[in-house]
Amino acid sequence: MTKSTRRDFLQIAGATGAISALSLAGCAQMGKGSGARVVVIGGGYAGATAAKYVKTWDSSIDVTLIEPKQKYVSCPLSNTVLGGFGDMAKITFDYTAMKNDHKVNVVHDMATAVDPAKKTVTTKGGQSIAYDRLIVAPGIDFNDFPGYVASQHEDMVPHAWKAGPQTVLLRKQLEAMDDGGVVIISPPTNPYRCPPGPYERASLIGFYLKTKKPRSKVIVMDPKDKFSKQGLFTEGWNMHYKGYIEWVSKANDGAVLEVDAKGKRVRTDFGWHKADVLNFIPPKQKAGGIAAAAGLTDKSGWCPVNLQTFESTIHKDIHVIGDAAIVPGMPKSGNAGNTEAKACALAVVSLLNGDPVSTAHTSNTCYSLITPSHGMSVNATYHLTEDSKKYTKMKGSGGLSPMGASADVRKQEAKYAWGWLANISTDIWG
């Protein structure tokens, strides 16, 4: 692939979102970066994409992906498992194609330290892996909260904001709850991973309760007075879940101040509220632990980056992508991480080849389900502003599902949600 073709290709990639593996089949390789070593920490939507695309765009680069899990469980559409109609197998992906087809060295170990001076990553298993450029995609972690420390209390009160065993545990708690029980969901404060996620979760738990435990209800105790896709969620709740879902805003005493994990209670300004199932999503999120250990975070707990290359503004030759990065104008979502990773991969390959770095477009597509057959979406394409301080929506790109759409339109969007997952998972892990 020529330099101009590679840059043009990523412009299209950012504008259209996920790209199928077939799109890449005819691309020749640059090969100028022979001997260069790129290490990627984290095998999720952002990290796995970056590893694959660095190798795809220059097969001469030695790419190593460090990821402790043998399989990755998608947060997007994990709420369908809580709704009783999703399957963990449908949202679980492995790294077989990454190793065999894309020739990425996959190391199933946990990165525990980064030495920016020596340019090495140390793993829990005792390996020291050298890099010329490092891409860090560690996802999120949680700040402690009064009465709730995730590492101590998530087995009693699952947050399920990292899909996998937490998702299964929350599902089991819902199944064990008596009919007539109360589910309390406490969403995070901004910024956090997947802004519409808590409200989709309320919807699909509402679906499960309506169909299986009709005397039960969901209460969303929110530290915010407004939330993503609020009009569409409210419309859907009025259509499907009257009496099943209650949203309590910050102004109406929805902000949780303290948690009693053992007692499954939360305290607000006006007292304690008891749940039969408590889904407390820690309100203050931050970049995954290795980012802080590597000195890549600022006082916000997130990682500041150059928005053209995603290179850390703190440590040279280290790039941060996905939920952990501070990317003004872009949401923290799987699809956003996927396109940020492609922009970063382009920059890394260009820098290693001594080429000028172009600025790629990014995009985001986010589907939410209210029932198995009622879906909605928001999508947009973004470009970097002239001052390089934020990404902004391109005029005329994307949009939000319309209010008042027909049942057929909502049903199609629900199908598209699964199509989106199939396409983007093939793009990343396929």
C-alpha positions in Angstrom: 0.0 0.0 0.0 1.4 3.4 -0.9 1.7 6.1 1.7 -1.1 8.2 0.2 -3.4 5.1 -0.2 -2.8 4.2 3.5 -3.8 7.7 4.6 -6.8 7.8 2.3 -7.9 4.4 3.5 -8.0 5.5 7.1 -10.0 8.6 6.2 -12.6 6.3 4.9 -12.2 4.0 7.9 -12.9 6.8 10.3 -15.9 8.0 8.4 -17.6 4.6 8.1 -16.8 3.0 11.4 -15.9 -0.7 11.6 -14.2 -2.2 8.5 -14.5 -5.8 7.5 -11.5 -8.0 7.1 -12.3 -8.3 3.5 -11.6 -4.6 3.0 -8.0 -5.2 3.9 -7.4 -8.3 1.8 -5.9 -6.6 -1.2 -3.7 -4.1 0.7 0.1 -4.5 0.1 2.4 -3.8 2.9 4.8 -0.9 3.4 7.7 -2.8 4.9 9.9 0.3 5.6 9.5 -0.1 9.4 11.4 -3.4 9.4 12.8 -4.2 12.9 10.6 -1.7 14.8 8.8 -3.0 17.8 5.3 -2.0 18.8 3.8 -3.2 22.1 0.0 -2.8 22.8 -1.3 -3.2 26.3 -5.0 -4.2 26.4 -7.0 -6.4 24.0 -10.3 -4.7 24.0 -12.1 -2.6 21.4 -9.2 -0.1 21.2 -6.1 -2.2 21.9 -6.9 -5.2 19.7 -7.8 -2.9 16.9 -4.5 -1.0 17.2 -2.5 -4.2 17.2 -4.2 -5.6 14.2 -4.0 -2.4 12.1 -0.4 -1.6 12.9 0.5 -5.1 11.7 -1.9 -4.8 8.7 -0.5 -1.5 7.5 3.2 -2.6 7.9 3.8 -6.3 8.3 7.5 -5.6 8.9 6.7 -4.2 12.3 6.9 -6.6 15.2 3.6 -6.2 17.1 3.0 -7.7 20.6 -0.4 -7.5 22.3 -0.3 -8.0 26.1 -3.7 -9.1 27.4 -4.3 -11.2 30.5 -7.6 -12.8 29.4 -7.8 -15.6 27.0 -11.2 -14.3 25.8 -12.7 -10.8 25.6 -16.3 -10.2 26.6 -17.9 -7.2 25.0 -19.6 -4.6 27.2 -21.7 -3.4 24.3 -24.8 -5.6 24.2 -23.9 -7.3 27.5 -27.1 -5.9 29.0 -29.0 -8.4 26.8 -27.8 -11.1 29.1 -29.3 -9.3 32.1 -32.5 -9.0 30.1 -32.7 -12.8 29.8 -32.5 -13.0 26.0 -28.8 -12.5 25.4 -26.1 -15.2 25.4 -22.6 -14.7 26.8 -21.2 -16.7 23.9 -22.5 -14.2 21.4 -20.5 -11.4 23.1 -17.3 -13.3 23.7 -14.3 -13.3 21.3 -10.9 -14.9 21.3 -7.5 -14.0 19.9 -7.0 -17.0 17.5 -7.3 -14.9 14.3 -5.1 -12.2 15.9 -2.3 -14.8 16.3 -2.8 -17.0 13.3 -4.1 -14.7 10.6 -2.8 -11.3 11.5 0.6 -12.5 12.9 0.4 -10.5 16.1 2.3 -11.9 19.1 -0.3 -12.3 21.7 1.0 -12.6 25.3 -1.6 -13.6 27.8 -0.2 -11.9 30.9 -0.8 -8.7 32.8 1.3 -5.6 32.3 2.4 -4.4 35.7 5.0 -1.6 34.9 6.3 0.5 32.1 9.8 2.1 32.0 9.6 5.0 29.6 13.3 5.6 29.8 14.3 2.0 29.0 11.2 1.5 26.8 10.2 -1.8 28.4 7.0 -3.3 29.7 7.2 -5.7 32.6 4.5 -8.3 33.1 3.1 -10.1 36.2 4.7 -13.3 34.8 8.1 -11.7 34.9 8.6 -10.9 31.2 10.3 -7.7 30.1 9.2 -6.7 26.6 11.0 -3.9 24.7 9.2 -1.5 22.5 10.0 1.4 20.1 6.5 2.7 20.5 3.9 1.6 23.1 0.1 1.8 22.7 -1.8 1.7 26.0 -5.5 0.8 26.0 -6.2 -0.3 29.6 -9.9 0.5 29.7 -11.3 1.8 33.0 -10.9 1.5 36.7 -12.9 2.8 39.6 -12.2 5.3 42.4 -13.2 4.2 45.9 -16.5 5.4 47.2 -17.9 5.6 50.7 -18.9 2.0 51.6 -17.9 0.6 48.2 -14.4 -0.4 47.0 -14.8 -2.4 43.8 -12.1 -5.0 44.6 -13.7 -5.7 48.0 -17.4 -5.4 47.4 -18.1 -6.3 43.7 -18.9 -9.9 44.7 -21.8 -8.7 46.8 -22.8 -5.7 44.7 -21.7 -6.2 41.1 -21.1 -3.2 39.0 -21.0 -5.3 35.8 -19.2 -2.3 34.1 -16.5 -4.7 33.0 -18.4 -7.5 31.2 -17.7 -11.1 32.0 -18.0 -12.7 35.4 -19.7 -9.5 36.8 -22.4 -9.8 34.1 -23.0 -13.4 35.0 -23.2 -12.6 38.8 -25.7 -9.8 38.3 -27.8 -12.0 36.1 -27.8 -14.7 38.8 -28.9 -12.2 41.4 -31.8 -11.1 39.3 -32.8 -14.7 38.8 -32.7 -15.4 42.5 -34.7 -12.3 43.5 -38.3 -12.9 44.6 -41.1 -11.5 42.5 -42.0 -8.2 44.1 -38.3 -7.3 44.7 -36.7 -3.9 43.9 -33.6 -3.5 41.7 -31.7 -0.3 42.3 -29.3 0.9 39.6 -26.9 3.8 40.5 -25.2 5.2 37.4 -21.9 7.1 37.3 -21.2 10.8 37.0 -19.6 12.2 33.8 -17.3 11.2 32.2 -17.7 7.5 32.2 -17.7 4.5 29.9 -20.8 4.1 27.7 -23.0 7.1 28.6 -26.3 5.4 27.6 -25.4 2.1 29.2 -27.1 2.4 32.6 -30.4 3.3 31.0 -30.3 0.5 28.5 -29.5 -1.7 31.5 -32.6 -0.4 33.3 -34.7 -1.1 30.2 -33.5 -4.6 29.7 -33.8 -5.5 33.4 -37.3 -4.0 33.2 -38.0 -6.4 30.3 -36.9 -9.4 32.4 -39.0 -8.3 35.3 -42.1 -7.6 33.2 -41.9 -11.0 31.6 -40.7 -13.1 34.6 -41.3 -11.2 37.8 -44.1 -8.7 37.1 -44.5 -7.5 40.7 -41.0 -6.2 40.7 -39.5 -2.8 39.6 -36.3 -1.0 38.7 -35.3 2.3 40.4 -32.6 4.3 38.7 -31.0 6.6 41.4 -29.1 9.1 39.3 -26.4 11.6 40.3 -27.3 13.6 37.1 -30.3 15.6 36.0 -30.0 14.5 32.4 -28.6 11.6 30.5 -27.7 10.4 27.0 -30.7 9.7 24.7 -33.0 10.7 27.5 -36.0 11.6 25.3 -35.8 8.3 23.5 -35.4 6.2 26.7 -38.3 8.1 28.3 -40.5 7.5 25.3 -39.6 3.8 25.3 -40.2 3.4 29.1 -43.6 5.1 28.7 -44.4 2.6 25.9 -43.2 -0.6 27.5 -42.5 -0.2 31.3 -45.0 2.0 33.1 -44.8 0.9 36.7 -41.6 -1.0 36.1 -39.0 1.7 35.8 -38.6 4.8 38.0 -35.9 7.3 37.2 -34.9 9.6 40.2 -32.8 12.6 39.1 -30.2 14.3 41.2 -32.6 17.2 41.8 -35.1 14.7 43.3 -32.6 13.1 45.7 -31.2 10.5 43.3 -27.5 11.1 44.1 -26.1 8.3 46.2 -23.8 9.5 48.9 -22.9 6.2 50.6 -23.3 2.4 50.1 -23.9 -0.4 52.5 -22.7 -3.3 50.3 -23.5 -6.0 52.8 -27.0 -4.6 53.5 -27.6 -3.8 49.8 -28.5 -0.2 50.7 -27.7 3.2 49.4 -27.9 6.5 51.2 -29.0 9.8 49.7 -29.6 13.2 51.4 -33.0 12.0 52.7 -32.0 8.6 54.0 -31.3 4.9 53.2 -32.9 3.0 50.3 -33.0 -0.8 50.4 -32.6 -3.0 47.3 -33.1 -6.7 46.7 -30.6 -6.4 43.9 -28.2 -3.5 44.0 -26.3 -2.6 40.8 -23.9 0.2 42.0 -21.7 1.5 39.2 -18.9 3.5 40.9 -19.6 7.1 40.0 -16.0 8.2 39.6 -14.2 6.3 36.9 -10.6 6.6 35.8 -8.1 5.1 33.4 -7.1 1.4 34.0 -4.5 0.8 36.6 -1.4 0.4 34.4 -2.0 3.9 33.0 -1.5 5.4 36.5 1.4 3.0 37.3 3.1 4.2 34.1 2.6 7.9 35.0 0.3 8.5 32.1 -2.6 10.1 34.0 -3.2 13.6 35.2 -5.1 14.8 38.2 -8.4 13.8 36.5 -7.4 10.2 36.5 -7.5 10.1 32.7 -4.6 10.3 30.2 -3.9 13.5 28.2 -2.9 12.9 24.6 -2.0 14.7 21.4 -5.3 14.4 19.6 -3.6 13.9 16.2 -1.3 11.0 17.1 -2.8 9.9 20.5 0.7 10.2 21.9 0.8 10.9 25.6 1.6 14.5 26.5 3.5 13.2 29.5 5.7 10.4 28.1 7.2 10.4 24.6 6.7 7.3 22.3 3.7 6.1 24.4 0.2 6.4 22.9 -3.1 6.1 24.9 -6.4 5.2 23.2 -9.9 4.2 24.1 -11.7 4.9 27.3 -8.5 5.8 29.2 -7.7 8.7 26.9 -8.9 12.3 27.2 -10.4 13.0 23.8 -12.6 16.1 24.1 -15.7 15.8 21.8 -15.6 12.0 21.6 -17.7 9.7 23.9 -16.1 6.8 25.7 -17.5 3.9 23.7 -16.4 0.8 22.0 -16.9 2.2 18.5 -15.1 5.4 19.4 -12.2 3.4 20.7 -12.1 1.3 17.5 -11.8 4.4 15.3 -9.4 6.2 17.6 -7.2 3.0 17.5 -7.1 3.2 13.7 -6.1 6.8 13.8 -3.4 5.9 16.3 -2.2 2.9 14.3 -1.9 5.2 11.2 0.2 7.7 13.2 2.4 5.0 14.7 3.1 3.4 11.3 3.8 6.8 9.8 6.2 7.8 12.6 8.1 4.5 12.4 8.4 4.9 8.7 9.5 8.5 8.9 6.3 9.7 7.0 4.3 12.8 7.7 1.4 12.1 10.1 -2.0 12.8 8.6 -5.1 13.5 10.7 -7.8 10.8 10.4 -11.5 11.2 10.9 -13.0 9.3 13.8 -16.6 8.1 14.3 -19.0 6.7 16.8 -22.0 4.5 16.4 -24.0 3.5 19.6 -27.0 1.3 19.6 -29.3 0.9 22.6 -32.1 -1.6 23.2 -35.2 -0.9 25.2 -36.7 -4.3 24.4 -35.4 -7.2 22.2 -37.3 -5.6 19.3 -37.1 -1.9 20.2 -33.7 -0.3 19.3 -32.4 3.2 18.8 -29.0 4.7 17.9 -26.8 7.7 17.7 -23.9 8.1 15.3 -21.6 10.8 14.0 -18.3 11.3 12.2 -15.8 13.6 13.8 -12.8 15.7 12.7 -10.1 17.4 14.6 -10.5 21.1 15.0 -7.9 23.5 13.5 -6.5 24.2 16.9 -6.2 20.5 17.6 -7.9 20.9 20.9 -11.0 18.7 20.3 -12.9 16.5 17.9 -16.1 17.9 16.6 -19.0 16.4 14.6 -18.8 16.9 10.9 -21.7 18.9 9.5 -24.4 16.6 8.2 -22.9 13.4 9.6 -24.9 10.9 11.5 -27.7 11.7 13.8 -30.1 10.4 16.5 -33.0 8.0 16.0 -36.2 10.1 15.6 -38.8 10.3 18.3 -42.1 8.8 17.5 -40.8 6.2 15.0 -42.9 3.2 14.1 -42.5 -0.2 15.7 -41.1 -1.5 12.4 -38.3 1.2 12.5 -37.5 0.3 16.1 -37.4 -3.4 15.2 -35.0 -2.7 12.4 -32.7 -0.8 14.7 -32.7 -3.6 17.2 -31.5 -5.9 14.3 -28.9 -3.4 13.3 -27.5 -3.4 16.8 -26.6 -7.1 16.4 -25.3 -6.5 12.9 -23.1 -3.7 14.3 -21.6 -6.1 16.8 -21.0 -8.8 14.2 -19.2 -6.3 11.9 -17.1 -4.6 14.5 -16.1 -7.9 16.2 -15.0 -9.3 12.8 -13.1 -6.1 12.1 -11.2 -6.4 15.5 -10.9 -10.1 16.4 -12.0 -11.9 13.2 
